[in-house]
Amino acid sequence: MRSRNDVLLYKRAWAGDEFLVAFNTVHQPRKLDWDGNGKVLLSTYLDEDVKRISGSYLLRPDEGIIVKLGV
């Protein structure tokens, strides 16, 4: 688990898959600095379909995301 730039992140593994969980802890957008790729499976905003991401990602105010890694 680590925290930087008001973003809390940690990894979890389940059934052979790895997931990144990230939370923006403030009421302003924050950049998630991350070297990797994956698919955003879920956002606390509940307004987006599954999408692929690579590298940094802009988290909206108070947003949390779950990313399936390596896809």
C-alpha positions in Angstrom: 0.0 0.0 0.0 1.3 3.5 -0.7 0.0 7.0 -0.9 1.2 9.9 -3.1 -0.3 13.1 -4.4 -3.5 12.4 -2.3 -4.0 9.0 -4.1 -4.0 5.8 -2.1 -3.2 2.6 -4.0 -2.7 -1.0 -3.4 -2.6 -4.3 -5.3 -4.6 -7.4 -4.7 -4.4 -10.9 -6.3 -7.4 -13.2 -6.7 -7.7 -16.5 -8.8 -4.4 -15.8 -10.6 -5.3 -12.3 -11.6 -3.8 -9.0 -10.2 -5.8 -5.9 -9.5 -4.8 -2.3 -8.7 -7.2 -0.4 -6.4 -6.8 3.4 -6.4 -8.6 6.1 -4.4 -8.5 9.9 -4.9 -8.9 11.1 -1.3 -9.5 14.8 -2.1 -12.2 16.9 -3.8 -10.0 17.8 -6.8 -8.8 15.7 -9.7 -5.5 13.9 -9.1 -3.1 12.2 -11.5 -2.4 8.5 -10.8 1.3 8.0 -11.6 1.6 4.4 -12.6 3.8 2.4 -14.9 1.7 -0.4 -16.2 -1.4 -1.3 -18.3 -4.7 -2.8 -17.6 -8.5 -2.4 -17.8 -10.5 -0.2 -15.5 -13.3 -2.6 -14.4 -15.1 -0.3 -12.0 -15.2 3.4 -11.0 -17.1 4.8 -8.1 -18.7 7.2 -10.6 -20.4 4.3 -12.3 -20.6 6.1 -15.5 -18.0 4.5 -17.8 -17.7 1.2 -19.6 -14.6 -1.1 -19.1 -11.7 0.7 -20.8 -8.0 0.0 -21.2 -5.4 2.3 -19.7 -1.7 2.5 -19.9 0.6 4.8 -17.8 -0.8 7.7 -15.8 -4.5 8.2 -15.3 -6.5 11.2 -14.2 -8.8 10.4 -11.2 -11.8 12.6 -10.8 -12.6 14.2 -7.4 -13.2 11.5 -4.7 -13.0 8.7 -7.4 -12.0 5.2 -6.7 -11.1 2.6 -9.5 -10.4 -1.1 -9.8 -7.9 -2.0 -12.6 -7.3 -5.5 -13.8 -3.6 -5.6 -14.5 -1.8 -6.9 -17.5 -4.7 -6.9 -20.0 
